[in-house]
Amino acid sequence: VRRSNLNMETYLSLHERIYGELLSMLALYYFHDQPIMKDIVRLLVRTHVLGTEYRQFAAGRYTDNLAHLYVLNRANEEERKYLLSNIGTLESRVIALHVKYGTSGYLTDHLHTGLSAAKSLLAVYGSKTIDETMGRVCNYLNDAYLNPGQIAEER
């Protein structure tokens, strides 16, 4: 299956499975009587995957990733042909398409949503130890992926 034929949810699901299946199974094993922990881990893994995708986009990598699929799913026929062509990509045109369709906003909105949902579930869970530990993970993800200064420094 070509990546360009995937929808964004399938793409995210596959990447979440690659990056988070072991963590999900550990959460299920250790917290089998507390299914909310598996949901928290799943949200944190999704946030990590989205953050990785956002970093690729912010670093100027516009193909073979979620940002590319996002634009492909919104592009008109002419734009799709251009994006899928084997001709070397003209970066300014690709950037213009990402601006037109709001790729950066889409990725950051989903990052914020994932972190907020994980933090909300942690608050519901109500364990101070788990909240502190997972809270540090949330803070790390926030700093690593949503701190514009850090992303700019790494470019």
N, C-alpha and C positions, 0 to 999 in steps of 0.2 A: 504494500500500500504506500503510495507516495504521500509525503507529508502534506502536500498541497490539497490532497483529497480529504484530509482529516478536518473535523470541525474542532472548534476551540475547546469545547468541553472534553472531547475524546483525547485531544492532545494533553490537556491538563491532567486528566485522569491517568493516562499512561505515565506521565512524568511523576505524578504523586506516587504511583505504585512503585516506580523505580527507586525514588528517594525515600519513601516512607513506609513501605510494606513491613520491614523489620521492626520499625518503631511501633507501628500499629499492632503487630502481633505481640510485642512485648507489653504494650499497654493493655491489650486484651488478657494476656497471661497474668500480669501482676494486679490488674484492676478489674478482673472478670465480673465482680459484683457491682462495679461502678462504670457502666457503659459511657458515661459522660466523658471519661478520660480518653477513650478512643476518639470521640468527636473532637476533643481539644487537640489531641495529637494530629488528627487529620487536618484541622484548620491551620495548625502551625506548619505542617508540611506544605500545604497549599500556599501559604504565605511565603515560605521559602522558595517554592517553585516560581511563583509570580515575581518574587524579588530577583531571582536569578535571571528570569526573562527580561525584567525591567532593566537590570544592569547591562545586559547584552544590548538592548535597544539604546540605552543612554550612551554606551560606548561606540555606537555607530554600526552595530551589526544588525542589518535590516532584513536578512533572509534566513530561511531555515529555522524559524523560531515562532513563538506565539504572536509577536508583533506582525510578522509576515502574514500569518493566518488571519489575524484580525483585519488587516487591510484587504486581503484577498476576499474575505467574506462580505466586504462592503463595496468593493470596487465595481465599477461598471465594466462592460465587456471589453472595451478598448484597454482600460487600465489593467484588467486581469491578464489579457494577452501580453501586455508589456511586462508585468510582474512575473509571468510564467515563462517568458522567452528565455532562450539560452544565450542571448546577446548579453554582453557585459552590462551591468546595471549602471545607469546614469544616476549617480548618487543624489543630485539635486532634485531630480524628478521623483525618486523614491521618497526622499524627505518630504517633498511637497504633498505626496499622497498620505503620508503619516500625519502631517499637519492637518490636511483636509478632513481626515477621518478621526482625528483625536486619539491616536494610539497612546500617547503618553498619559492623557487623562484617564483612559480606560484602565491602563495598568496600575496607575497610582490609586484610583478609586477602589479597585479590587484588592490591592494591598491593604489599604486602610480598613476596608470592610472585613477582611480576613482577620486582621489583628484585633479589631474591635469585637468581633464575634468571639474570638478565643478569650479575650479579657472578660467578656460578659459571662461566658461559661465558667471561667475560673472563679468569678465572683459568686456564681450560683453554687459551685462545688463546695465552697466554704471551708476548705482545709488551709490553714495558715502556712504550713510547710509546703504543700503543693503550690499554693498561690505564690509564695516567694520564689520557689524554684522556677515554675513556669512563667512567672512574671519577669524573671531575668531573661528567659528565652524570648518573651515578647519584646522586651527592651532591646535585646540584641538584634532581633529582626527589624525593629523600627530603626535603630541606628545604622544597621548595615544596608538597608534598602530604601529607607525613606528620608535619610539625612542628605539633603542636596549637597552640602559642603563636602561630605565624604565621597560622594559619587564624582563630583567635579575634581577632587584631588586625585582620584584614581585614573581619570581620563588623562 
